[in-house]
Structures are given as C-alpha cells and as structure tokens.
Amino acid sequence: MLNGVTGRHLNYVESLLRKHPQIPWDTIAGPRGKGRLVANLQNECIRRYPNSLYFKIDEDVFVPPGWEDRMIRAYEDHRSDSSVAMLTPVIPNNAMGFHYLLNQYPQLADEYATQFSYPLTNDCTGPVWQYPKLANWITRHFLVLSEANIRLQAVSKNPFPRFAQRFSINCLVYDYHHWQELGGIPDEEEPAWTQWIADHGKEVVLVTNTLLHHYSFFVQQDWLDRTPLLEDIRIANAPQSLSSRTFTGYHLPRMVRFLNQMPRVLKQRISKR
C-alpha cells in the first residue's frame, strides 16, 4: 500500500519491484494521510485479496529475519479461538511493548525509575509516546534486533499474554474473519478499530517471542530526526550497508532531515508567540 509515497521513496519501491520480477507484486496507492485514507487502502487490499492472512506494518518499522514465521505460528495457535481478534509483536517504543519489557527486565525498570519521573503505564498515549527521549532510550536498549529477540525468548514465561484496550497498531496480524466481523476497517482506523475489540469482548495477543523496531510517532519525529538513532538502527541491523559507516553516510542524512524540518519548526514557533 502506497500512502502518499512519492519522490525517492517511490523510486525505491519501484526499483524493489524491478529487482524481484519473480514475485507477484501488487500496489494500492492513495493520498498521504491518516485515519480514513489509511483505512481505505487497507479495505481495498482486503477486497482484492479476501480469505487471506493480513500483515499491517508501518513504513518505519524494522524487522529481524524470521519474524513473519513466528507471527504466523502464533496466529495458527490461536486461529480457532473466536475471542482473538488480532496479534501484535513486542515493539519497544509503543506503550504495550514498553510496559511488557520493563516488567520482564527488573534492572531496566530500575534504570527507568532512576532516570525518568514518568509513571509506568500501557496506555497508548503514555510517556513513551509523548517523550522522544524515552523512545530513544528504550530503543537503544534493544538496538540489535537479532540479539534482542534471543534475549526476549529467553525470559518469556508466557509467550502469548492477552489484552483488550486501545494500543498503537504499528504491526498487526489478522485474518479475513476478523475483517468481516469488524465490518471493514473504520474511517478513524486505530482508535475506533482497537476500541471495537474492547467493546465486543475480543482480545489481542501479544506475541512476546518477536520484537520489532518502530522508528517514531509523529509527535516525536522532529526530535528523533535530529539524533543519529535512524543511522544507528541501520548500522546495528544492516552492517552490509557500508555507506552508513562513512562520515558522510552517517552524518549527512541527519543534517538533511534537520534542514528539511527547520522552516516548518520556525513557522510553528513564531505562530505561538
């Protein structure tokens, strides 16, 4: 699904399709936006490909090898349970993943309590959503995805805890039956979709043997774009990407991000005066 994808991003997508002609690609494109615009793309995808298993993943999510196999196995373990609506992996910088990780690693919870004065909550608009320094901190504790997944699998005592509340839907697995029960993905997308689950006695499975990285939420992207977090995720998980290891390859992208955001940031600050 191409949600307002243009320029270099679109060029990359098109080059990827050309490099793998053996794969039966399909693209569904629409204008950039959230809510109804994203819901429309997903609904169109499901209408084109009914009776399937669907992976919804944000464009700034980074995945380790084998993640999709683990998610599929978790789905197969729960597909006969009518109370399960969808499954989601552990994502450090969303509230559900953050809350789970700090409960699994007491030393990390102690560090959190020492360095930050925020409450520990799994509310989707809690501290890890609001404060980019906190998102940066937790992501760096699990920077190398292959190592993070091994660590997580070693401590996971209940691999499939469940919950029924609003959460950040950075990565989901669900099937056609859920979409039919839902009556299509609602225009409001995330808040209405996850609230429907709670209102209808359904549950979400947290797949705790699978950890992915989500780069940023819109409320924190400007701050994170001024840090080297994106480059460090790339170096940690794609060491073959030699350009990121050069001075220019490491620092230039961050400088470009900073320059691109400056006119908008200055305009916002001036308007607040």
ROLUMLUM-704862 format. One line per 3 residues: for each residue x, y, z of C-alpha. Coordinates in steps of 0.05 Angstrom, whole numbers, plus 32768, in hexadecimal, padded with zeros to 4 digits. Layout:
// ROLUMLUM-704862
X,Y,Z ~ ...
// end
This chain:
// ROLUMLUM-704862
8000,8000,8000 ~ 801C,8044,7FEB ~ 8001,8079,801A
8017,80B8,7FF6 ~ 805A,809A,7FE3 ~ 8081,80C8,7FB4
80C7,80DC,7FA0 ~ 8102,80B3,7FB8 ~ 80D4,8086,7FE1
80AB,8075,7FA3 ~ 80EA,806A,7F7A ~ 8102,8038,7FAD
80C0,8012,7FAD ~ 80C1,800F,7F60 ~ 810A,7FF8,7F5F
80F9,7FC2,7F92 ~ 80C2,7FA8,7F65 ~ 80F1,7FA7,7F2A
8127,7F81,7F50 ~ 80F7,7F49,7F62 ~ 80CD,7F3B,7F24
80C0,7EF4,7F3C ~ 8093,7F0F,7F74 ~ 804B,7F1F,7F61
8049,7F67,7F7B ~ 800B,7F91,7F7F ~ 8007,7FD9,7F96
7FCD,8001,7FB1 ~ 7FD9,804C,7FB2 ~ 7FB5,8087,7FD3
7FC2,80CD,7FED ~ 7FEE,80D9,802A ~ 7FC9,80DB,806C
7FAE,80B5,80A8 ~ 7F6B,809B,80BF ~ 7F3B,8092,8084
7F72,8096,8050 ~ 7F99,805C,806F ~ 7F59,8035,807D
7F43,803B,8034 ~ 7F85,801D,801C ~ 7F80,7FE3,804C
7F38,7FD5,803B ~ 7F48,7FD6,7FF1 ~ 7F81,7FA5,7FFC
7F53,7F75,8020 ~ 7F1D,7F7B,7FEC ~ 7F50,7F68,7FB6
7F6B,7F2E,7FDF ~ 7F33,7F10,800A ~ 7F3B,7ED2,8035
7F83,7EE2,8045 ~ 7FB0,7EF1,8080 ~ 7FC3,7F3B,8083
8002,7F5D,809E ~ 7FF9,7FA7,80AC ~ 803D,7FC7,80B8
8051,8011,80BC ~ 8083,802A,8089 ~ 80B6,803B,80C0
80B7,7FF6,80E0 ~ 80F7,7FCD,80DE ~ 80F1,7F81,80E2
8122,7F48,80F1 ~ 8128,7F08,80C7 ~ 80F2,7ED5,80D7
80C2,7F05,80F8 ~ 8089,7EF5,80C8 ~ 8091,7EAA,80D4
808A,7EB4,811F ~ 804E,7EE0,8116 ~ 802D,7EAD,80E8
803A,7E75,811A ~ 801B,7E9F,8151 ~ 7FDF,7EAC,8125
7FD7,7E62,8116 ~ 7FD8,7E54,8161 ~ 7F9D,7E83,816B
7F75,7E80,812A ~ 7F3F,7E52,8148 ~ 7F34,7E82,8183
7EFA,7EB0,816F ~ 7F0C,7EE1,81A6 ~ 7F4F,7EF3,8185
7F49,7F2D,8155 ~ 7F92,7F39,8142 ~ 7FDA,7F30,8156
8012,7F63,8160 ~ 805D,7F5B,816F ~ 8085,7F7E,81A6
8099,7FC4,818F ~ 80C6,7FE7,81C1 ~ 80AE,802F,81B5
8064,8022,81B6 ~ 8042,8020,81FA ~ 802E,7FD6,81F9
8073,7FBF,81E6 ~ 8095,7FF0,8215 ~ 806B,7FD9,8250
8078,7F90,8241 ~ 80C3,7F99,823A ~ 80CB,7FBF,827C
80A3,7F89,829F ~ 80D0,7F53,8281 ~ 8111,7F77,8292
8111,7F91,82DA ~ 8156,7FB2,82D1 ~ 8139,7FDA,8297
80FE,7FEF,82C2 ~ 812E,8006,82F8 ~ 8155,802F,82C5
8113,804D,82AB ~ 80FE,8060,82F2 ~ 8142,8080,82FF
8148,80A8,82BE ~ 80FF,80BB,82B2 ~ 80C6,80D2,82DD
808E,80B8,82B1 ~ 805C,8083,82C6 ~ 8062,803D,82A8
8022,8032,8281 ~ 800A,800C,8244 ~ 7FDC,8045,822F
7FEA,8053,81E5 ~ 7FF3,809E,81EF ~ 801E,8095,822C
8066,80AE,8237 ~ 8089,8084,8202 ~ 805A,80A2,81CD
8061,80E9,81E7 ~ 80AB,80EF,81F6 ~ 80DE,80E0,81BF
8118,80DA,81F1 ~ 80F4,809F,820F ~ 80E8,807F,81CB
8132,8088,81BB ~ 8147,806A,81FE ~ 811E,802B,81F8
812D,801F,81AF ~ 8178,8021,81BC ~ 8172,7FEC,81F2
815A,7FBC,81BC ~ 817E,7FDA,8180 ~ 8198,7F99,815F
8158,7F74,814C ~ 8177,7F2F,8147 ~ 8194,7F34,818D
8155,7F54,81A9 ~ 812A,7F1B,8190 ~ 8157,7EE7,81AF
8157,7F0C,81F2 ~ 810C,7F13,81F0 ~ 80FF,7ECA,81E1
812C,7EB6,821B ~ 8103,7EDC,824F ~ 80BD,7ED3,8233
8094,7EA7,8263 ~ 8050,7EB5,8243 ~ 805C,7EBD,81F9
8015,7ED2,81E9 ~ 7FF7,7F02,821D ~ 7FB6,7F23,8208
7F98,7F68,8210 ~ 7F5A,7F8E,81FA ~ 7F66,7FD9,81F5
7F7C,800F,81C6 ~ 7FC4,8007,81B0 ~ 7FF4,801F,817A
7FEA,7FF4,813C ~ 8030,7FF9,811F ~ 802F,7FB0,810A
7FF3,7F81,8108 ~ 7FDF,7F3C,80F0 ~ 7F96,7F2D,80E5
7F6B,7F04,80B7 ~ 7F2F,7F0C,8089 ~ 7EFE,7EF3,80BF
7F12,7F2D,80EC ~ 7F09,7F5F,80B4 ~ 7EC4,7F44,80A6
7EB0,7F48,80F0 ~ 7ECB,7F8E,80F3 ~ 7EA3,7FA2,80B6
7EE1,7FBF,8094 ~ 7F17,7FEA,80B3 ~ 7EF5,8029,80CD
7F05,806F,80B4 ~ 7F25,8082,80F6 ~ 7F53,8046,80EF
7F7D,803B,812E ~ 7F51,8058,8166 ~ 7F0F,803C,814B
7F2D,7FFA,8135 ~ 7F4D,7FEA,8178 ~ 7F11,8005,819F
7EE4,7FD5,8177 ~ 7F0E,7F9B,8192 ~ 7F03,7FB0,81DA
7EB8,7FBF,81CF ~ 7EAB,7F7B,81AF ~ 7ECD,7F4E,81E2
7F08,7F3F,81B4 ~ 7F52,7F3D,81C6 ~ 7F95,7F4C,81A8
7FCF,7F1B,81B0 ~ 8013,7F38,81BF ~ 8046,7F0B,819D
807F,7F11,81CE ~ 80B1,7EE6,81A8 ~ 80B5,7F1B,8171
80D2,7F61,8178 ~ 80D1,7F96,8141 ~ 80E8,7FDF,813F
80BA,8019,8130 ~ 80E1,8059,8122 ~ 80B3,8090,8139
806E,80AB,8146 ~ 805B,80EC,8123 ~ 805D,8113,8166
80A7,8101,8170 ~ 80C3,80FB,8129 ~ 80E1,8141,8125
810A,8136,8164 ~ 8120,80F0,8151 ~ 8132,8107,810A
8166,8134,812A ~ 8187,80F7,814B ~ 81AE,80BF,8129
817C,8089,8140 ~ 8167,8078,80FA ~ 81AF,806F,80E3
81C0,8046,8121 ~ 8185,8017,8114 ~ 819E,800F,80CD
81E6,8000,80E1 ~ 81D0,7FD0,8118 ~ 81A2,7FA8,80EC
81BE,7FB1,80A5 ~ 8209,7FB0,80AE ~ 8212,7FA2,8064
81F9,7FE9,8057 ~ 823F,8007,8052 ~ 8229,804D,8040
820C,8056,8086 ~ 8251,804A,80A4 ~ 8273,8084,807F
8275,80CA,809D ~ 8248,80E5,8066 ~ 821A,80A8,8066
8210,80AD,80B1 ~ 820A,80F8,80BB ~ 81EE,8114,807A
81A9,80F4,807E ~ 819E,8111,80C3 ~ 81B3,8156,80AB
8183,8151,8070 ~ 814A,813D,809F ~ 815A,8178,80CC
815B,81AA,8093 ~ 811A,818F,8076 ~ 80F5,8199,80B8
8111,81DE,80C9 ~ 80E0,820A,80A0 ~ 80A4,81E6,80BE
80BF,81E6,8105 ~ 80D0,8230,8102 ~ 808C,8240,80E6
806B,821A,811F ~ 8094,823E,8154 ~ 8087,8282,8136
803C,8275,8134 ~ 803C,8263,817E ~ 8058,82A6,8193
// end
